[in-house]
Structure formats: structure tokens, C-alpha cells
């Protein structure tokens, strides 16, 4: 057998292994009944639902590190209202890593206020959070060229940040997302780490309340790799989506 044929066979073997690994870790390839142990009608309170909801992940004692993306503006407001539904005792058990886009001072102030509320009279919990700044994937109103450029810069910077967290054993057990553009590189880089066995992070995506009849672009891109994909309108409750009513 020629060297060229051997190389081709080896390449084919490696590609086959990678494809099988992707299929193995890809949540979209696994059956999930969103209405299991629930009526499927949505009661508007995720914390009162049983195992199918993302709450089960938070109550799992093996999950201790929670990464939360704050996407500025309405996305940050929705995320804080979602977090507010959980008991402070549950949130305070986690080491929380708040990911914020560069230049987003408003989100920093809002989440610091939220942290002050949930950690009141709990000195240990007050030191149980950190902030990670990532470059914004795109700016509102910018040209297509600049959008692509800034997205590539964001992907490279986010990869370096997450790789550094891996080396420091700081990768999250749960990544909580709710729709901003920065969620796409963050989610896919963590999924890439999962493919190569570098992470066991569970990705929980909650679609924005503003999406009533059609998923956002971020939602469409992240749905295949999300371990939990939650929508807030029954119209979107199809396939792997989970619906528990309005959460914000």
C-alpha cells in the first residue's frame, strides 16, 4: 500500500472518530421529552417544575460553577429577572462567573446590585463571584464587514479566555445563556471543548421573551448544542424546546 493511501486511510479514520464523537456529545441527537413529569402548559414559574426544567441542573450537587452571560440592555434585564426566581440559598451555593461584553458598564452595575441583594448577610457568598469581560461580537448598526471582523475577534478572544479558565479549572458546570450575539461563540467554543473531552459543561439556553413566533438567530444556532433549550411562548414549543410559561 502506498504512503498516499495510508495517509488517506488514517485521515478517514480520524474524521470518522471525530464525527462519532460529535454525535455522541451533541444534545440534538438525544431524545428529550419536554413534557416529562409536567403538564406541558407552562405555569410561568420554572422553579416549581420538576426534573425536565433547568432548575434540576441547579439543584444537582455536582454542579458548583455557574457561568452567566449578560448581554446588555434587555438581555441583562431578562437574565436578572430569571435569576431572581431562584432561592438565594441555591444561587449562593455556586461560584458565579458573570460574562459581560466590553464597554457594558450598565450590566456590571445591575449585576452588582443583584449580587448585593442575594448575598446580604452572607459574607461567604459575597466573595463567590467574578466577572469576565469579552469583546462584543458586533455593535448595533455597524457594517457587514465590521460585524464579521468584530465577530472573529470575539471568537479568538473568547477561546483564549475559556482556555485559560480550563487551565485554572474554572470552566463552568453550567453555562446560562439568553440570546445576545456573544452567546454563540461562547456556546460553540465550550461545545468544542466538550468534543475533545476538555469540558463537561451543560449549556442552558433561554430564548428571549421578545421571540414569540420565531427563534432568534442565536437561538437557531445554539439549539443543536444546548442541553436545555427553553422558550417562553407555547408557539415555539416544538422539537427539543421546553416550555414552562413566561419566566421573566
C-alpha positions in Angstrom: 0.0 0.0 0.0 1.4 3.4 -1.0 2.1 6.1 1.5 -0.6 8.3 0.0 -3.2 5.5 0.5 -2.1 5.0 4.1 -2.3 8.8 4.8 -5.8 8.9 3.2 -6.9 5.9 5.4 -5.6 7.5 8.5 -7.3 10.8 7.7 -10.6 9.0 7.1 -10.2 7.1 10.4 -9.6 10.3 12.3 -12.5 12.1 10.6 -14.8 9.2 11.4 -13.8 9.2 15.1 -14.4 13.0 15.3 -17.8 12.6 13.7 -18.8 9.8 16.0 -17.6 11.9 19.0 -19.7 14.9 17.8 -22.8 12.7 17.5 -22.1 11.3 21.0 -21.9 14.7 22.7 -24.4 16.6 20.6 -27.6 17.1 22.6 -29.7 17.4 19.4 -29.1 13.7 18.7 -30.6 12.6 22.0 -34.4 12.3 22.6 -35.8 14.5 25.2 -39.5 14.8 26.2 -40.0 18.3 27.3 -43.3 17.4 28.9 -42.0 14.6 31.0 -43.3 14.9 34.6 -45.2 18.1 33.6 -48.4 19.1 32.0 -46.7 21.0 29.2 -48.9 24.0 29.6 -46.4 26.2 31.4 -47.2 27.7 34.8 -44.9 30.7 34.5 -42.6 29.6 37.3 -39.6 27.5 36.3 -38.6 26.9 39.9 -41.8 25.0 40.6 -41.3 22.4 37.8 -39.7 19.0 38.3 -36.8 17.3 36.6 -37.3 18.4 32.9 -36.6 22.1 33.8 -33.2 23.8 34.1 -33.9 24.0 37.8 -32.9 20.4 38.2 -29.4 21.3 36.9 -29.0 24.0 39.5 -30.1 21.6 42.3 -27.7 18.9 41.2 -25.0 18.9 43.9 -22.3 18.0 41.3 -22.8 21.4 39.6 -20.9 24.0 41.5 -19.7 26.6 38.9 -22.2 28.7 37.1 -21.3 30.9 34.1 -23.9 33.6 33.2 -23.8 35.7 30.1 -25.2 39.2 30.5 -25.9 40.5 27.0 -26.5 44.2 27.8 -29.8 46.1 27.7 -32.9 43.9 27.7 -31.0 40.7 27.7 -29.3 41.6 31.0 -32.7 42.7 32.5 -34.3 39.4 31.5 -31.4 37.3 32.8 -31.6 39.1 36.2 -35.3 38.5 36.4 -34.8 34.8 35.6 -32.1 34.5 38.3 -34.4 36.3 40.7 -36.9 33.4 40.6 -34.4 31.1 42.3 -34.0 30.9 46.0 -30.9 32.9 47.2 -29.7 29.8 49.0 -29.5 27.9 45.7 -27.6 30.7 43.9 -25.2 31.3 46.7 -24.0 27.7 46.6 -22.5 28.4 43.2 -19.3 30.1 42.2 -20.8 32.5 39.7 -18.9 33.8 36.7 -20.7 36.7 35.1 -19.6 37.2 31.4 -20.1 40.8 30.2 -19.3 42.4 26.9 -16.6 45.1 26.8 -17.9 48.6 27.5 -21.1 47.4 29.1 -20.9 49.3 32.3 -24.7 49.2 32.9 -24.7 45.4 33.1 -21.9 45.5 35.6 -23.8 47.9 37.9 -27.1 45.9 37.6 -25.5 42.6 38.4 -23.5 44.1 41.3 -26.8 45.4 42.7 -28.3 41.9 42.3 -25.3 40.3 44.0 -25.7 42.7 46.9 -29.3 41.6 47.3 -28.8 37.8 47.2 -25.7 37.8 49.4 -27.0 40.1 52.1 -25.9 38.9 55.5 -23.8 36.1 53.8 -20.1 37.1 53.8 -19.0 33.8 52.3 -21.4 34.0 49.3 -20.4 37.7 48.6 -16.9 36.5 47.7 -18.2 33.7 45.5 -18.5 35.6 42.2 -16.2 37.0 39.5 -16.6 39.0 36.3 -15.2 38.1 32.9 -15.0 40.7 30.1 -15.2 39.5 26.5 -15.1 41.6 23.3 -18.5 42.4 21.9 -19.3 40.2 18.9 -20.9 43.0 17.0 -22.2 46.6 17.5 -25.6 47.8 16.6 -25.8 49.5 13.2 -22.3 48.6 12.1 -21.5 47.4 8.5 -21.4 43.8 7.5 -17.6 43.9 7.2 -17.1 45.3 10.7 -19.6 42.8 12.0 -17.6 39.9 10.6 -14.3 41.4 11.8 -15.6 42.0 15.3 -17.2 38.5 15.5 -13.8 36.9 14.5 -12.0 39.0 17.1 -14.6 38.0 19.7 -14.3 34.3 18.9 -10.5 34.4 19.2 -10.5 36.3 22.4 -13.3 34.1 23.9 -11.3 31.0 23.0 -8.3 32.3 24.8 -10.3 33.3 27.9 -12.0 29.9 28.1 -8.7 28.0 27.5 -7.2 30.0 30.4 -10.2 29.1 32.6 -9.7 25.4 31.7 -6.0 25.6 32.8 -7.2 27.2 36.1 -10.0 24.6 36.5 -12.6 27.4 36.2 -14.8 26.2 33.3 -18.4 26.2 34.3 -20.6 23.2 35.2 -23.5 25.1 33.7 -23.5 27.9 31.1 -26.6 30.0 31.2 -27.5 32.0 28.0 -30.5 34.0 26.8 -29.8 35.3 23.3 -27.2 38.0 22.8 -24.8 37.6 19.8 -21.9 36.9 22.2 -23.7 33.7 23.3 -22.9 32.0 20.0 -19.1 32.0 20.2 -19.2 31.3 23.9 -21.5 28.3 23.5 -19.7 26.8 20.5 -16.3 27.1 22.0 -17.4 25.3 25.1 -19.0 22.7 22.9 -15.7 22.3 21.0 -14.1 21.7 24.4 -16.7 19.0 25.1 -15.9 17.3 21.8 -12.2 16.9 22.8 -13.0 15.9 26.3 -11.9 19.2 27.9 -15.2 20.1 29.4 -18.5 18.6 30.7 -20.3 22.0 30.8 -24.0 21.9 30.3 -25.4 24.6 28.1 -28.8 26.0 29.1 -30.4 28.5 26.6 -33.5 30.5 27.4 -35.0 32.3 24.4 -35.8 35.9 24.9 -39.4 36.9 25.8 -39.5 39.1 22.7 -39.3 36.0 20.4 -43.0 35.0 20.2 -43.3 33.1 16.8 -39.8 32.8 15.5 -36.5 31.9 17.2 -33.7 34.5 17.2 -30.6 33.8 15.1 -28.7 33.0 18.3 -31.4 30.5 19.3 -31.4 28.7 15.9 -27.6 28.4 16.1 -27.4 27.2 19.7 -30.4 24.9 19.8 -28.5 21.8 18.5 -25.7 22.1 21.1 -27.9 23.2 24.1 -28.5 20.6 26.8 -31.7 22.5 27.7 -33.4 24.8 25.3 -36.2 26.8 26.9 -38.8 29.0 25.2 -41.3 31.4 26.8 -44.1 31.1 24.3 -46.0 27.9 23.6 -46.0 28.6 19.8 -42.2 27.8 19.9 -42.6 24.7 21.9 -41.6 22.2 19.2 -38.9 19.5 18.9 -36.4 19.7 21.7 -37.7 23.0 23.1 -39.1 23.2 26.6 -41.9 25.4 27.7 -42.7 26.4 31.2 -44.6 29.7 30.6 -43.1 33.2 30.8 -40.1 33.3 33.1 -39.4 37.0 33.2 
